[in-house]
Amino acid sequence: MTIDARGKACPQPVVLALHALAELKEGENLEVWVDNDAAVENLKRMAAQKGRAASVQKEPDYWRVMIGEEAQDAPQSAPQPSCGCTIMGADAVVAIGSDTMGRGSEELGHALLKSFLYALAQLETPPRTMLFFNGGAKWTVEGSPSLEDLRELESRGTEILTCGTCLDYYGLKEKLAVGSVTNMYRIAEILTQADRLVNL
């Protein structure tokens, strides 16, 4: 099976490859075409995580990553892909307090957070709860580029809560498009009782 993932940003090549691996028949191999070094390295890590051999062939303007059959004596634990495509855990709480991820370029931070939300929607086990507050409230309203991913998470059982005060502040309360409105008491309660917390 061959997947053309050229032009696709992290974590899409890994996600596409994971879905394809689940559909492979016995004896079949997977070939993924990518056009950047990061995707090559992430695919190699994912293959190692799954106990599969991976080889890379450089073409003039892209790479072909060949992923073979699962080894019988695959290790129980292996390096994780760096794009966030790992199992987070059903008890995890994700808190998003900004409309960007990290500090530095605002444009890059926005793109990173969009990719992160996409990756969360692809995880085998999505987080239990997601909290959106301050600038993060902009991700759950009409026009958000991640509504489809957030609705997918909600359909799989993730509770999505957005700070009502924050929605009011930005004039967005009537535009909430996924999840429900919450208050700071409930946010504090969830954060202080979380077994696993991812705070962005």
Secondary structure as GFF3:
##gff-version 3
##sequence-region A 1 200
A	DSSP	beta_strand	2	4	.	.	.	ID=ss1
A	DSSP	alpha_helix	12	23	.	.	.	ID=ss2
A	DSSP	beta_strand	30	34	.	.	.	ID=ss3
A	DSSP	alpha_helix	37	49	.	.	.	ID=ss4
A	DSSP	beta_strand	52	58	.	.	.	ID=ss5
A	DSSP	beta_strand	63	70	.	.	.	ID=ss6
A	DSSP	beta_strand	92	96	.	.	.	ID=ss7
A	DSSP	alpha_helix	106	122	.	.	.	ID=ss8
A	DSSP	beta_strand	129	132	.	.	.	ID=ss9
A	DSSP	three_ten_helix	134	140	.	.	.	ID=ss10
A	DSSP	alpha_helix	147	155	.	.	.	ID=ss11
A	DSSP	beta_strand	159	163	.	.	.	ID=ss12
A	DSSP	alpha_helix	164	169	.	.	.	ID=ss13
A	DSSP	three_ten_helix	173	175	.	.	.	ID=ss14
A	DSSP	beta_strand	180	182	.	.	.	ID=ss15
A	DSSP	alpha_helix	184	193	.	.	.	ID=ss16
A	DSSP	beta_strand	196	199	.	.	.	ID=ss17
###
